[in-house]
Amino acid sequence: MTDRVWPEVYKKLGIAPIINAQSWVTALGGSIMRPEVLQAMDDAASSFVDVKKLNLAAGEVVALSCGAERGLVTAGCSAAQVLMVAACMTGQSEENAEQLPDTTGMKNEVILFKGQRNRYDKAFVTAGATLVEYGSVDSVTAADLEEAINENTACIAYVIAPFLPQGIGLEETIRVAHEHGVPVIVDAAAEVPPRSNLSKFHKMGADMVAFSGGKGIGGPQSAGVLGGKADLMEAVVMNSLNLDSAIAAIGRPMKVSKETIIGLVTALQLFTDSDEGDEWEGWQSKAEYVSERLKGIPGMRVEIEDDRAKRQGPQPVLYFDNDFSGPSTSEIKALLENGDPGIFVGGGGNKKEINIVMVNVQDGEEIIIAERLNEILRS
C-alpha cells in the first residue's frame, strides 16, 4: 500500500481506496463531499423534523438554483426520471397515481430519439410507460419526431450526456413537442458544471429537468435534483411523497432521508456560490502535468481536450496509432486498475483512446497517474 489515507471503515472490509480519473461515475462512488456537507448531514441526523415541510423548503432552494417554478430533491437522477414520466402520465389525479404501474386509460408512451438510447433509460419505463423510438442513430429530422407523436404520447424524453448524439437538438425538440401540447423531460445527470446548465435547459423551455446531486454538485451520491413547471412538479410530488394521503405511490421506494436532503441543499448552495474559474484552473493544471510527462512515446500522442459536449473539464486524452507497439487500451486500463493504488481512467468515445478525467483527481494524485502510465507505456 502507498502512504495514501486508507479509511478504517474501508480497511475493516478489506476495500482499498482507488484513484478516480474516470469521472463522477456511480461505480466509483460519485464525488467527494466537502466537510461542510458532511457536517450538515451530521447535524440533520440529530433531530426529527416534519419531512413534508423539509421537502417543500428544500424544493424552494432547488427551484431557485435552477430557475425553475418548483423543485424537489430526489433519490438520485434515475429516480427523477421515473417520477418525471409518472407525473406526465398521471397528471394530478390521485386515482391515476394509485393505479401505476398499470397505465390503463392514461397516455403512456415516452418518445426518445434512437441515438439517445442508453443503459439508464429503463427508468423512463419503470412507472409503466412504453418507450417509442424515433429516427435512426445517424439520421433524424423534426418530421420523424412529429410522426411519432400521437394521442398516447405522455412526454418526449431528451438525454444529454458526453458522446451522445443530440439528434435534432433540445431547442427543436421542445418546439415540436409544445406545438403538439406534449411536455419535454430532460435527463442531464452529469451536465454540471458548467453551473449555467442548472438553468439553461429551463430557459430553453424544457418542462422538467433532472441532474445528479452526487456528481459535479458534490452532494450525497444517492441524491438528485429535479426542477420544472409547477403543475407537473405537483404531480411529481404526489407520485413520490404523497404524505397527505394513503395511496401507494410509485415513488415510495425512492424516498430521500432528511440527512440526504440537507446534504444536497448544502452542496447545491456551495456549488452555486463557488468559483468555477478556480475549479477549472485546478483541473487544467493537473491535466498539463500529466500531458507533459507522457510526451514522446512512439505511436501515441496526448492532447488536452475540453470540449464541453464530450469532456467533463480539461483532460489529457491518449490516442494510439496503428504502429503503437505497447499494450492495448484494455490491457493498459487493467494494469492501472490492478496496481497499488488502483487507478481508474476513462475510455472516451474512441476505442483507441484513454481519457484521464481530472474532476475527481485529488492533489498529488496526478503525479501517481503520470508515473504509472510512464511505467506501462514506455516499457
Buried (B, 14 or more C-beta within 10 A) or exposed (E): EEEBEBEEEEEEEEEBBBBBBBBBBBEBBBBEBBEBBBEBBEEBEEEEEEBEEBBBEBBEBBBBBBBBBBBBBBBBBBBBBBBBBBBBBBBBEBEBBBBBEEBEEBBBBBBBBBBBBEEBBEBBBBBBBEBBBBBEEEEBEBEBBEEBBEEEBBBBBBBBBBEBEBBBEBEBBBBBBBEEEBBBBBBBBBBBBEBEBBBBBBEBBBBBBBBBBBBBBBBBBBBBBBBBBEBBBBBBBBBBBBEEEEBEBBBEEBBBBBBBBBBBBBBBBBBBEBEBEEBBEBBBEBBBBBBEBBEEBEEBBBEBBBEEEBBBBBBBBBBBEEEBEBBEBEEBBEBBBEBEBBBBBBBBEEEBBBBBBBBBBEEEBBEBBBEBBBEBBEE
